[in-house]
């Protein structure tokens, strides 16, 4: 199993997981997974992370700025570009949102989506199915943000790619976090 982490997960780790008692343990775990290649951090995700929540994840997890830990996804494409394009047109789009656009506007949205971190995560997973990829995302299945394309978990379901939240991924890797306060729960 190889994890591929998205921007929302890195921000969640920085905002919600690092403030707990086992901060150093969690940081070491994430860094070790990156260095061993068991966790993939795409260059597009690094760029998105630098622009999200004032770059809090990169600030609190400085090792994410090590270029050796990033997978250069510049030339990453889906294994079958035509099939992926057709799926964007018919399976991955939110029909109601697509109907609001003329064909040219949809084509622009589609072209832009194909360069996003979400698309690059999917490309990486599709090109590495032999490694049993798992997309790590805090996104939900519901598309409630008015965007043209479905959320990452929904697309993963369609493509048969496993997806987990950060908490699920940590548990799957044997990490347990103590959320109790010792003074309150002796």
Backbone as a printed PyTorch tensor [residue, N CA C, xyz], in Angstrom:
tensor([[[  0.8460,  -1.1800,   0.0000],
         [  0.0000,   0.0000,   0.0000],
         [  0.8930,   1.2450,   0.0000]],

        [[  0.5470,   2.1710,  -0.8840],
         [  1.2770,   3.4350,  -0.9480],
         [  0.2600,   4.5710,  -0.8070]],

        [[  0.5180,   5.4810,   0.1100],
         [ -0.3800,   6.6090,   0.3220],
         [  0.0060,   7.7840,  -0.5490]],

        [[ -1.0050,   8.4970,  -1.0110],
         [ -0.8010,   9.7160,  -1.7940],
         [ -1.6140,  10.7870,  -1.0730]],

        [[ -0.9490,  11.7730,  -0.5260],
         [ -1.6260,  12.7310,   0.3530],
         [ -2.0130,  14.0070,  -0.3790]],

        [[ -3.1910,  14.5270,  -0.0390],
         [ -3.6560,  15.7560,  -0.6820],
         [ -3.4900,  16.9620,   0.2420]],

        [[ -3.7990,  18.1250,  -0.2840],
         [ -3.6380,  19.3830,   0.4450],
         [ -4.5110,  19.4250,   1.6920]],

        [[ -5.7750,  19.0130,   1.5650],
         [ -6.6850,  19.0830,   2.7210],
         [ -6.1760,  18.2450,   3.8870]],

        [[ -5.5340,  17.1350,   3.5960],
         [ -4.9980,  16.2720,   4.6570],
         [ -3.8080,  16.9170,   5.3560]],

        [[ -2.9350,  17.5280,   4.5930],
         [ -1.7720,  18.1980,   5.1920],
         [ -2.2030,  19.3630,   6.0670]],

        [[ -3.1950,  20.1070,   5.6100],
         [ -3.7100,  21.2180,   6.4090],
         [ -4.3830,  20.6790,   7.6740]],

        [[ -5.1120,  19.5820,   7.5600],
         [ -5.7560,  18.9800,   8.7400],
         [ -4.7180,  18.5210,   9.7550]],

        [[ -3.6500,  17.9110,   9.2770],
         [ -2.5830,  17.4870,  10.1960],
         [ -2.0300,  18.6990,  10.9370]],

        [[ -1.7570,  19.7640,  10.1990],
         [ -1.1830,  20.9740,  10.8070],
         [ -2.1420,  21.6330,  11.7930]],

        [[ -3.4100,  21.7160,  11.4350],
         [ -4.3700,  22.4430,  12.2710],
         [ -4.9290,  21.6270,  13.4270]],

        [[ -5.1650,  20.3490,  13.2060],
         [ -5.8990,  19.5640,  14.1990],
         [ -5.0910,  18.4730,  14.8880]],

        [[ -4.1140,  17.9140,  14.2050],
         [ -3.3880,  16.7900,  14.7810],
         [ -2.1100,  17.2100,  15.5050]],

        [[ -1.3900,  18.1850,  14.9760],
         [ -0.1300,  18.5880,  15.6010],
         [ -0.3000,  19.2070,  16.9880]],

        [[ -1.4040,  19.9010,  17.2700],
         [ -1.5430,  20.4770,  18.6110],
         [ -1.7320,  19.4520,  19.7370]],

        [[ -1.9090,  18.1900,  19.3990],
         [ -2.1150,  17.1980,  20.4560],
         [ -0.7880,  16.7470,  21.0500]],

        [[ -0.8990,  15.9240,  22.0660],
         [  0.2340,  15.5160,  22.8870],
         [  1.3910,  14.8650,  22.1170]],

        [[  1.1210,  14.0520,  21.1130],
         [  2.1540,  13.2770,  20.4230],
         [  2.6690,  13.9550,  19.1450]],

        [[  2.8180,  15.2620,  19.1860],
         [  3.2170,  16.0240,  18.0060],
         [  4.5110,  15.5070,  17.3770]],

        [[  5.5470,  15.3200,  18.1470],
         [  6.8480,  14.8890,  17.6290],
         [  6.7300,  13.5000,  17.0080]],

        [[  6.0190,  12.6200,  17.6720],
         [  5.8130,  11.2610,  17.1670],
         [  5.1140,  11.3000,  15.8030]],

        [[  4.0980,  12.1300,  15.6870],
         [  3.3510,  12.2420,  14.4320],
         [  4.2240,  12.8340,  13.3230]],

        [[  4.9750,  13.8810,  13.6260],
         [  5.8630,  14.4860,  12.6370],
         [  6.8970,  13.4790,  12.1390]],

        [[  7.5020,  12.7430,  13.0480],
         [  8.4960,  11.7270,  12.6670],
         [  7.8610,  10.6520,  11.7940]],

        [[  6.6600,  10.2390,  12.1640],
         [  5.9620,   9.2100,  11.4020],
         [  5.7190,   9.6680,   9.9590]],

        [[  5.1750,  10.8560,   9.7830],
         [  4.8850,  11.3750,   8.4390],
         [  6.1760,  11.5270,   7.6420]],

        [[  7.1970,  12.0930,   8.2610],
         [  8.4700,  12.2720,   7.5610],
         [  9.0830,  10.9200,   7.1750]],

        [[  9.0190,   9.9560,   8.0590],
         [  9.5560,   8.6190,   7.7760],
         [  8.8160,   7.9810,   6.6050]],

        [[  7.5080,   8.1230,   6.5850],
         [  6.7070,   7.5610,   5.4820],
         [  7.0750,   8.2300,   4.1520]],

        [[  7.3170,   9.5260,   4.1770],
         [  7.7310,  10.2360,   2.9600],
         [  9.1150,   9.7710,   2.5050]],

        [[ 10.0490,   9.6990,   3.4270],
         [ 11.4230,   9.3120,   3.0780],
         [ 11.5110,   7.8690,   2.5800]],

        [[ 10.6380,   7.0000,   3.1000],
         [ 10.6540,   5.5930,   2.6820],
         [  9.9110,   5.3640,   1.3670]],

        [[  9.1680,   6.3720,   0.9160],
         [  8.3950,   6.2200,  -0.3150],
         [  7.0260,   5.5870,  -0.1010]],

        [[  6.6680,   5.3450,   1.1580],
         [  5.3460,   4.7820,   1.4620],
         [  4.2580,   5.8440,   1.4330]],

        [[  4.6530,   7.1040,   1.4200],
         [  3.7460,   8.2340,   1.3070],
         [  4.2830,   9.1300,   0.1960]],

        [[  3.4170,   9.4830,  -0.7330],
         [  3.8200,  10.2850,  -1.8890],
         [  3.2790,  11.7040,  -1.7190]],

        [[  4.1680,  12.6610,  -1.9450],
         [  3.8520,  14.0810,  -1.8550],
         [  4.1780,  14.6990,  -3.2130]],

        [[  3.1490,  14.9920,  -3.9780],
         [  3.3270,  15.5130,  -5.3340],
         [  3.7250,  16.9860,  -5.3230]],

        [[  4.4840,  17.3920,  -6.3200],
         [  4.9160,  18.7920,  -6.4050],
         [  3.7260,  19.7380,  -6.5570]],

        [[  2.6820,  19.3230,  -7.2450],
         [  1.4840,  20.1590,  -7.3830],
         [  0.7990,  20.3420,  -6.0280]],

        [[  0.8020,  19.3040,  -5.2090],
         [  0.2130,  19.3990,  -3.8710],
         [  1.0520,  20.3420,  -3.0090]],

        [[  2.3790,  20.3050,  -3.1670],
         [  3.2410,  21.2380,  -2.4340],
         [  2.8660,  22.6760,  -2.7780]],

        [[  2.6810,  22.9540,  -4.0580],
         [  2.3160,  24.3040,  -4.4900],
         [  0.9570,  24.7050,  -3.9100]],

        [[ -0.0270,  23.8140,  -4.0030],
         [ -1.3510,  24.1110,  -3.4450],
         [ -1.2710,  24.3360,  -1.9370]],

        [[ -0.4770,  23.5130,  -1.2680],
         [ -0.3390,  23.6170,   0.1850],
         [  0.2830,  24.9530,   0.5830]],

        [[  1.2050,  25.4450,  -0.2300],
         [  1.8360,  26.7370,   0.0740],
         [  0.8370,  27.8900,  -0.0190]],

        [[ -0.2470,  27.6780,  -0.7780],
         [ -1.2490,  28.7250,  -0.9930],
         [ -2.5040,  28.5380,  -0.1420]],

        [[ -2.5340,  27.5060,   0.6810],
         [ -3.7290,  27.1920,   1.4620],
         [ -3.4790,  27.4810,   2.9350]],

        [[ -4.4050,  28.2450,   3.5420],
         [ -4.3130,  28.5840,   4.9670],
         [ -2.9500,  29.2030,   5.2900]],

        [[ -2.4990,  30.0890,   4.4190],
         [ -1.2280,  30.8090,   4.5950],
         [ -0.0300,  29.8760,   4.7060]],

        [[ -0.1240,  28.7020,   4.1060],
         [  0.9930,  27.7670,   4.1060],
         [  1.2720,  27.1280,   5.4570]],

        [[  0.2570,  27.0290,   6.2980],
         [  0.4450,  26.5240,   7.6610],
         [  1.0810,  25.1330,   7.7000]],

        [[  0.6920,  24.2660,   6.7730],
         [  1.2490,  22.9010,   6.7790],
         [  2.7450,  22.9130,   6.4930]],

        [[  3.1720,  23.7350,   5.5460],
         [  4.6010,  23.8110,   5.2120],
         [  5.3910,  24.4820,   6.3280]],

        [[  4.7460,  25.3970,   7.0210],
         [  5.4120,  26.0830,   8.1310],
         [  5.6100,  25.1480,   9.3230]],

        [[  4.5920,  24.3500,   9.6430],
         [  4.6660,  23.4790,  10.8170],
         [  5.3520,  22.1410,  10.5430]],

        [[  5.3790,  21.7480,   9.2770],
         [  6.0670,  20.5050,   8.8920],
         [  7.1500,  20.8670,   7.8930]],

        [[  8.2260,  21.4520,   8.3910],
         [  9.2780,  22.0140,   7.5410],
         [  9.8770,  20.9930,   6.5810]],

        [[  9.8840,  19.7240,   6.9520],
         [ 10.4490,  18.6960,   6.0780],
         [  9.7020,  18.6140,   4.7470]],

        [[  8.4690,  19.1130,   4.6710],
         [  7.7200,  19.1130,   3.4080],
         [  8.3620,  20.0170,   2.3570]],

        [[  9.2370,  20.9070,   2.7990],
         [  9.9230,  21.8060,   1.8630],
         [ 11.1850,  21.1840,   1.2770]],

        [[ 11.5240,  19.9910,   1.7150],
         [ 12.6790,  19.2770,   1.1630],
         [ 12.3010,  18.7490,  -0.2220]],

        [[ 12.9100,  19.2860,  -1.2500],
         [ 12.5460,  18.9020,  -2.6270],
         [ 12.7590,  17.4170,  -2.8950]],

        [[ 13.6250,  16.7740,  -2.1230],
         [ 13.8620,  15.3310,  -2.3030],
         [ 12.6480,  14.5000,  -1.8850]],

        [[ 11.7670,  15.0830,  -1.1040],
         [ 10.5830,  14.3610,  -0.6370],
         [  9.3790,  14.5410,  -1.5550]],

        [[  9.5300,  15.3570,  -2.5860],
         [  8.4210,  15.6210,  -3.5060],
         [  8.5880,  14.8400,  -4.7960]],

        [[  7.4750,  14.3170,  -5.2770],
         [  7.4560,  13.6340,  -6.5620],
         [  7.1390,  14.6780,  -7.6260]],

        [[  8.0410,  14.8500,  -8.5880],
         [  7.8270,  15.8200,  -9.6550],
         [  6.7520,  15.2880, -10.5980]],

        [[  5.5830,  15.9300, -10.5640],
         [  4.4500,  15.4540, -11.3530],
         [  4.2200,  16.2580, -12.6410]],

        [[  5.1960,  17.0330, -13.0450],
         [  5.0580,  17.8850, -14.2200],
         [  4.5960,  17.1140, -15.4520]],

        [[  5.1860,  15.9680, -15.7050],
         [  4.8570,  15.1900, -16.9010],
         [  3.8890,  14.0420, -16.6240]],

        [[  3.2730,  14.0390, -15.4570],
         [  2.3650,  12.9610, -15.0840],
         [  1.0460,  13.0900, -15.8340]],

        [[  0.6440,  12.0130, -16.4880],
         [ -0.6190,  11.9760, -17.2320],
         [ -1.3570,  10.6810, -16.8950]],

        [[ -2.6450,  10.6420, -17.1850],
         [ -3.3610,   9.3810, -16.9300],
         [ -2.9030,   8.3200, -17.9230]],

        [[ -2.9930,   7.0400, -17.5490],
         [ -2.5340,   5.9810, -18.4470],
         [ -3.2970,   5.9590, -19.7760]],

        [[ -4.5540,   6.3170, -19.7590],
         [ -5.3590,   6.4020, -20.9780],
         [ -6.0090,   7.7760, -21.0010]],

        [[ -5.3310,   8.7280, -21.6330],
         [ -5.7940,  10.1180, -21.6230],
         [ -7.1850,  10.2750, -22.2170]],

        [[ -7.4640,   9.5710, -23.2950],
         [ -8.7820,   9.6860, -23.9450],
         [ -9.8820,   9.1590, -23.0240]],

        [[ -9.6470,   8.0250, -22.3960],
         [-10.6300,   7.4500, -21.4840],
         [-10.8620,   8.3860, -20.2930]],

        [[ -9.7760,   8.9240, -19.7350],
         [ -9.9000,   9.8350, -18.6040],
         [-10.6720,  11.0830, -19.0130]],

        [[-10.3880,  11.6010, -20.1900],
         [-11.0890,  12.7790, -20.6980],
         [-12.5830,  12.5020, -20.8320]],

        [[-12.9240,  11.3460, -21.3710],
         [-14.3400,  10.9730, -21.5120],
         [-15.0080,  10.8340, -20.1450]],

        [[-14.2680,  10.2930, -19.1790],
         [-14.8350,  10.1510, -17.8370],
         [-15.0530,  11.5180, -17.1840]],

        [[-14.1690,  12.4680, -17.4600],
         [-14.3780,  13.8320, -16.9720],
         [-15.6630,  14.4070, -17.5590]],

        [[-15.8810,  14.1440, -18.8370],
         [-17.0710,  14.6570, -19.5170],
         [-18.3540,  14.0510, -18.9790]],

        [[-18.3260,  12.7630, -18.6500],
         [-19.5720,  12.0490, -18.3700],
         [-19.7160,  11.5010, -16.9470]],

        [[-18.6290,  11.1320, -16.2940],
         [-18.7280,  10.4660, -14.9870],
         [-18.2670,  11.3300, -13.8150]],

        [[-17.2700,  12.1550, -14.0330],
         [-16.6750,  12.9150, -12.9340],
         [-17.2900,  14.3000, -12.7590]],

        [[-18.0780,  14.7290, -13.7130],
         [-18.6520,  16.0670, -13.6120],
         [-19.9550,  16.0320, -12.8200]],

        [[-20.2680,  17.1610, -12.2160],
         [-21.5480,  17.3460, -11.5400],
         [-22.4860,  17.8620, -12.6210]],

        [[-23.4130,  17.0040, -13.0290],
         [-24.2650,  17.2880, -14.1890],
         [-24.9510,  18.6440, -14.0920]],

        [[-25.4950,  18.9550, -12.9440],
         [-26.1930,  20.2280, -12.7580],
         [-25.2660,  21.4110, -13.0140]],

        [[-24.0270,  21.3330, -12.5280],
         [-23.0640,  22.4170, -12.7410],
         [-22.6130,  22.4880, -14.1950]],

        [[-22.4440,  21.3170, -14.8140],
         [-22.0220,  21.2780, -16.2150],
         [-23.0640,  21.9210, -17.1180]],

        [[-24.3450,  21.6830, -16.8100],
         [-25.4320,  22.2290, -17.6350],
         [-25.4710,  23.7540, -17.6060]],

        [[-24.9040,  24.3500, -16.5820],
         [-24.8780,  25.8100, -16.4680],
         [-23.8450,  26.4460, -17.3970]],

        [[-22.9600,  25.6200, -17.9420],
         [-21.8640,  26.1330, -18.7710],
         [-22.0920,  25.8270, -20.2450]],

        [[-21.6120,  26.7250, -21.0840],
         [-21.6160,  26.4090, -22.5120],
         [-20.4150,  25.4970, -22.7780]],

        [[-20.3600,  24.8560, -23.9440],
         [-19.2720,  23.9060, -24.2130],
         [-17.8670,  24.4990, -24.0590]],

        [[-17.6810,  25.7490, -24.4530],
         [-16.3610,  26.3760, -24.3450],
         [-15.9670,  26.5850, -22.8870]],

        [[-16.9270,  27.0390, -22.0760],
         [-16.6450,  27.2610, -20.6550],
         [-16.3450,  25.9330, -19.9620]],

        [[-17.0750,  24.8810, -20.3290],
         [-16.7980,  23.5700, -19.7370],
         [-15.4060,  23.0920, -20.1450]],

        [[-15.0370,  23.3060, -21.3970],
         [-13.7150,  22.8850, -21.8740],
         [-12.6060,  23.5900, -21.0940]],

        [[-12.8070,  24.8550, -20.7750],
         [-11.8200,  25.6050, -19.9880],
         [-11.7310,  25.0240, -18.5800]],

        [[-12.8810,  24.7650, -17.9510],
         [-12.9060,  24.1740, -16.6030],
         [-12.2140,  22.8150, -16.6010]],

        [[-12.4730,  22.0320, -17.6360],
         [-11.8860,  20.6890, -17.7430],
         [-10.3650,  20.7780, -17.8690]],

        [[ -9.8910,  21.6660, -18.7170],
         [ -8.4480,  21.8500, -18.9080],
         [ -7.7900,  22.2860, -17.6060]],

        [[ -8.4260,  23.2000, -16.8950],
         [ -7.8840,  23.6590, -15.6160],
         [ -7.8640,  22.5190, -14.5990]],

        [[ -8.9390,  21.7240, -14.5340],
         [ -9.0090,  20.6250, -13.5770],
         [ -7.8760,  19.6240, -13.8010]],

        [[ -7.5450,  19.3860, -15.0440],
         [ -6.5350,  18.3730, -15.3760],
         [ -5.1370,  18.7510, -14.8900]],

        [[ -4.9540,  19.9830, -14.4240],
         [ -3.6530,  20.4040, -13.8810],
         [ -3.6770,  20.5500, -12.3640]],

        [[ -4.8170,  20.2660, -11.7420],
         [ -4.9450,  20.4330, -10.2850],
         [ -4.2800,  19.2900,  -9.5320]],

        [[ -4.1060,  19.5130,  -8.2440],
         [ -3.5690,  18.4730,  -7.3780],
         [ -4.4550,  17.2410,  -7.3610]],

        [[ -5.7770,  17.4230,  -7.3500],
         [ -6.6890,  16.2820,  -7.3620],
         [ -6.4640,  15.4120,  -8.5960]],

        [[ -6.3870,  16.0450,  -9.7510],
         [ -6.1720,  15.2810, -10.9870],
         [ -4.8240,  14.5710, -10.9560]],

        [[ -3.7940,  15.2610, -10.4890],
         [ -2.4570,  14.6510, -10.4350],
         [ -2.4260,  13.4630,  -9.4580]],

        [[ -3.1650,  13.5700,  -8.3440],
         [ -3.2770,  12.4390,  -7.4170],
         [ -3.8900,  11.2370,  -8.1300]],

        [[ -4.9370,  11.4940,  -8.8920],
         [ -5.6040,  10.4180,  -9.6320],
         [ -4.6670,   9.8240, -10.6820]],

        [[ -3.9340,  10.6650, -11.4040],
         [ -2.9810,  10.1710, -12.4060],
         [ -1.9500,   9.2600, -11.7520]],

        [[ -1.4040,   9.7350, -10.6180],
         [ -0.3840,   8.9390,  -9.9330],
         [ -0.9650,   7.5870,  -9.5250]],

        [[ -2.1410,   7.6090,  -8.9310],
         [ -2.7780,   6.3620,  -8.4910],
         [ -3.0290,   5.4270,  -9.6750]],

        [[ -3.5730,   5.9490, -10.7470],
         [ -3.8770,   5.1230, -11.9210],
         [ -2.6200,   4.5280, -12.5470]],

        [[ -1.5310,   5.2600, -12.4940],
         [ -0.2660,   4.7690, -13.0550],
         [  0.4760,   3.8150, -12.1200]],

        [[ -0.0230,   3.6900, -10.8910],
         [  0.6550,   2.8510,  -9.8970],
         [ -0.3150,   1.9030,  -9.1930]],

        [[ -1.2700,   1.3800,  -9.9340],
         [ -2.2740,   0.4870,  -9.3450],
         [ -1.6310,  -0.7730,  -8.7660]],

        [[ -0.4820,  -1.1710,  -9.2900],
         [  0.2180,  -2.3520,  -8.7720],
         [  0.7390,  -2.1400,  -7.3450]],

        [[  0.8440,  -0.8870,  -6.9180],
         [  1.3260,  -0.5650,  -5.5660],
         [  0.1780,  -0.3850,  -4.5710]],

        [[ -1.0360,  -0.7000,  -4.9980],
         [ -2.2270,  -0.5460,  -4.1620],
         [ -2.3130,   0.8730,  -3.5770]],

        [[ -2.4790,   1.8730,  -4.4450],
         [ -2.5000,   3.2600,  -3.9820],
         [ -3.7190,   3.5770,  -3.1150]],

        [[ -3.4830,   4.4380,  -2.1490],
         [ -4.5440,   4.9320,  -1.2770],
         [ -4.4500,   6.4510,  -1.2860]],

        [[ -5.5210,   7.1040,  -1.7020],
         [ -5.5620,   8.5570,  -1.6760],
         [ -5.9870,   8.9900,  -0.2830]],

        [[ -5.1870,   9.8380,   0.3320],
         [ -5.4690,  10.3400,   1.6740],
         [ -6.0470,  11.7420,   1.5140]],

        [[ -7.3140,  11.8800,   1.8990],
         [ -8.0090,  13.1540,   1.7200],
         [ -9.0180,  13.3820,   2.8290]],

        [[ -9.2040,  14.6190,   3.1750],
         [-10.2230,  15.0050,   4.1490],
         [-11.5020,  15.4520,   3.4520]],

        [[-11.5050,  15.4310,   2.1320],
         [-12.7110,  15.7960,   1.3970],
         [-13.8100,  14.7740,   1.6600]],

        [[-15.0500,  15.2400,   1.5580],
         [-16.2000,  14.3450,   1.6870],
         [-16.6990,  13.9780,   0.2900]],

        [[-17.5890,  13.0330,   0.2270],
         [-18.1410,  12.5940,  -1.0630],
         [-19.0560,  13.6560,  -1.6790]],

        [[-19.6890,  14.4570,  -0.8500],
         [-20.6840,  15.4020,  -1.3280],
         [-20.0610,  16.5980,  -2.0270]],

        [[-20.6100,  16.9340,  -3.1700],
         [-20.1910,  18.1250,  -3.8980],
         [-21.1420,  19.2510,  -3.5260]],

        [[-20.7270,  20.0700,  -2.5960],
         [-21.5880,  21.1650,  -2.1510],
         [-20.9210,  22.5250,  -2.3260]],

        [[-19.8980,  22.5680,  -3.1630],
         [-19.1450,  23.8090,  -3.3160],
         [-19.3670,  24.4860,  -4.6650]],

        [[-20.2920,  23.9620,  -5.4570],
         [-20.6050,  24.5780,  -6.7400],
         [-19.5760,  24.3340,  -7.8290]],

        [[-18.6180,  23.4520,  -7.5870],
         [-17.5960,  23.1680,  -8.5950],
         [-18.1440,  22.2070,  -9.6400]],

        [[-17.5230,  22.2180, -10.7990],
         [-17.9900,  21.4240, -11.9350],
         [-17.6860,  19.9350, -11.7560]],

        [[-16.6040,  19.6090, -11.0570],
         [-16.2170,  18.2040, -10.9380],
         [-16.4360,  17.6860,  -9.5290]],

        [[-16.7330,  16.4100,  -9.4490],
         [-17.0150,  15.7510,  -8.1780],
         [-15.7910,  15.8050,  -7.2730]],

        [[-16.0420,  15.5590,  -6.0010],
         [-14.9770,  15.5290,  -5.0120],
         [-14.1070,  14.2840,  -5.2020]],

        [[-12.8990,  14.3710,  -4.7040],
         [-11.9130,  13.3040,  -4.8400],
         [-12.4190,  11.9260,  -4.3830]],

        [[-13.0470,  11.8020,  -3.2190],
         [-13.5200,  10.4690,  -2.8140],
         [-14.5390,   9.8680,  -3.7950]],

        [[-15.4140,  10.6970,  -4.3320],
         [-16.4170,  10.2050,  -5.2820],
         [-15.7450,   9.7050,  -6.5610]],

        [[-14.7520,  10.4330,  -7.0440],
         [-14.0250,  10.0070,  -8.2450],
         [-13.2150,   8.7450,  -7.9600]],

        [[-12.6100,   8.6740,  -6.7850],
         [-11.8720,   7.4610,  -6.3970],
         [-12.7880,   6.2440,  -6.4180]],

        [[-14.0010,   6.4060,  -5.9190],
         [-14.9720,   5.3040,  -5.9200],
         [-15.2420,   4.8310,  -7.3410]],

        [[-15.4390,   5.7640,  -8.2530],
         [-15.7120,   5.4260,  -9.6480],
         [-14.5370,   4.6660, -10.2590]],

        [[-13.3180,   5.0980,  -9.9400],
         [-12.1100,   4.5010, -10.5250],
         [-11.6230,   3.2580,  -9.7780]],

        [[-12.2280,   2.9580,  -8.6460],
         [-11.7830,   1.8020,  -7.8610],
         [-10.4790,   2.0390,  -7.1230]],

        [[-10.2370,   3.2900,  -6.7490],
         [ -9.0390,   3.6580,  -5.9930],
         [ -9.4460,   3.8200,  -4.5290]],

        [[ -8.7310,   3.1710,  -3.6480],
         [ -9.0250,   3.2650,  -2.2210],
         [ -8.7250,   4.6780,  -1.7320]],

        [[ -9.5390,   5.1680,  -0.7930],
         [ -9.3040,   6.4820,  -0.1940],
         [ -9.5760,   6.4070,   1.2980]],

        [[ -8.7950,   7.1680,   2.0600],
         [ -8.9090,   7.2020,   3.5170],
         [ -8.7650,   8.6360,   4.0040]],

        [[ -9.3350,   8.9150,   5.1740],
         [ -9.0640,  10.1900,   5.8330],
         [ -7.7130,  10.0550,   6.5410]],

        [[ -7.1920,  11.1530,   7.0400],
         [ -5.9320,  11.1140,   7.7770],
         [ -6.0510,  10.1690,   8.9710]],

        [[ -7.1380,  10.3010,   9.7320],
         [ -7.3250,   9.4510,  10.9130],
         [ -7.3650,   7.9740,  10.5270]],

        [[ -8.0840,   7.6400,   9.4660],
         [ -8.1620,   6.2460,   9.0170],
         [ -6.7900,   5.7400,   8.5690]],

        [[ -6.0330,   6.5990,   7.8800],
         [ -4.7000,   6.2140,   7.4090],
         [ -3.7570,   5.9810,   8.5820]],

        [[ -3.8200,   6.8580,   9.5760],
         [ -2.9740,   6.6950,  10.7570],
         [ -3.2970,   5.3840,  11.4670]],

        [[ -4.5630,   5.1080,  11.6680],
         [ -4.9770,   3.8610,  12.3230],
         [ -4.5250,   2.6560,  11.5010]],

        [[ -4.6850,   2.7170,  10.1790],
         [ -4.2660,   1.6170,   9.2990],
         [ -2.7620,   1.3650,   9.3920]],

        [[ -2.0220,   2.3850,   9.8140],
         [ -0.5740,   2.2680,   9.9660],
         [ -0.1460,   2.0650,  11.4140]],

        [[ -1.0920,   1.7270,  12.2760],
         [ -0.7670,   1.4050,  13.6610],
         [ -0.5120,   2.5860,  14.5690]],

        [[ -0.8880,   3.7790,  14.1480],
         [ -0.6850,   4.9680,  14.9810],
         [ -1.9660,   5.2440,  15.7570]],

        [[ -1.8290,   5.4060,  17.0530],
         [ -2.9800,   5.8010,  17.8610],
         [ -2.6420,   7.1220,  18.5310]],

        [[ -3.6110,   7.9840,  18.5690],
         [ -3.4100,   9.2950,  19.1570],
         [ -4.2220,   9.3960,  20.4370]],

        [[ -3.6220,   9.9260,  21.4760],
         [ -4.2930,  10.0770,  22.7530],
         [ -4.9230,  11.4650,  22.8180]],

        [[ -6.2490,  11.5010,  22.7540],
         [ -6.9740,  12.7670,  22.7440],
         [ -7.4710,  13.1490,  24.1410]],

        [[ -7.1380,  12.3450,  25.1380],
         [ -7.6270,  12.6440,  26.4780],
         [ -6.7060,  13.6310,  27.1750]],

        [[ -7.2660,  14.3620,  28.0810],
         [ -6.5060,  15.3270,  28.8650],
         [ -6.2260,  14.6880,  30.2180]],

        [[ -4.9440,  14.4930,  30.5820],
         [ -4.5990,  13.7490,  31.8040],
         [ -5.2310,  14.3210,  33.0750]],

        [[ -5.3700,  15.6260,  33.1610],
         [ -5.9500,  16.2270,  34.3640],
         [ -7.4550,  15.9360,  34.4540]],

        [[ -8.0910,  15.7830,  33.3090],
         [ -9.5270,  15.5250,  33.3170],
         [ -9.8520,  14.0510,  33.4200]],

        [[ -8.9840,  13.2150,  32.8860],
         [ -9.2230,  11.7720,  32.8660],
         [ -7.9990,  11.0380,  33.4380]],

        [[ -7.8600,  11.0410,  34.7610],
         [ -6.6660,  10.4330,  35.3620],
         [ -6.6150,   8.9290,  35.1720]]])
